[in-house]
Amino acid sequence: MATIALDKIASAAPAEKATGKRGFWGSIYDAIVEAQELRAATYVNGYLAHLSDEELARHGLTRDQMVRRTRSMMSSI
C-alpha cells in the first residue's frame, strides 16, 4: 500500500513563473471568465432596457447612463 506525505504535496506544486505570463490553461480560464462576464452584463442590460425611467431612477440609473454603459461594453469587444 502506498502512502503520501501531505507536506510533500504542497512543496511539489510548481512555482509561479517569474515572467508573470499566464500559462496556456490560465489564459483559457481568463478568456472564459471574460466571456461569461460579458454574457451576464448583456443579459442585465437587456433587462434594464425594459424598465421605465422611474424604475431605473429607483436603482440609481438614468437611461443615458445605461446606454453609455452598453455602448462602452460593446465597443470593448
Number of C-alpha atoms within 10 A of each C-alpha: 2 3 5 7 7 8 8 9 9 9 9 8 8 7 7 10 9 6 6 7 10 13 11 8 9 11 12 12 13 12 12 12 12 12 13 12 12 16 12 12 15 15 11 11 15 12 10 18 13 10 12 11 14 12 13 16 12 9 10 9 14 15 16 9 11 15 14 11 14 15 11 11 13 11 8 7 7
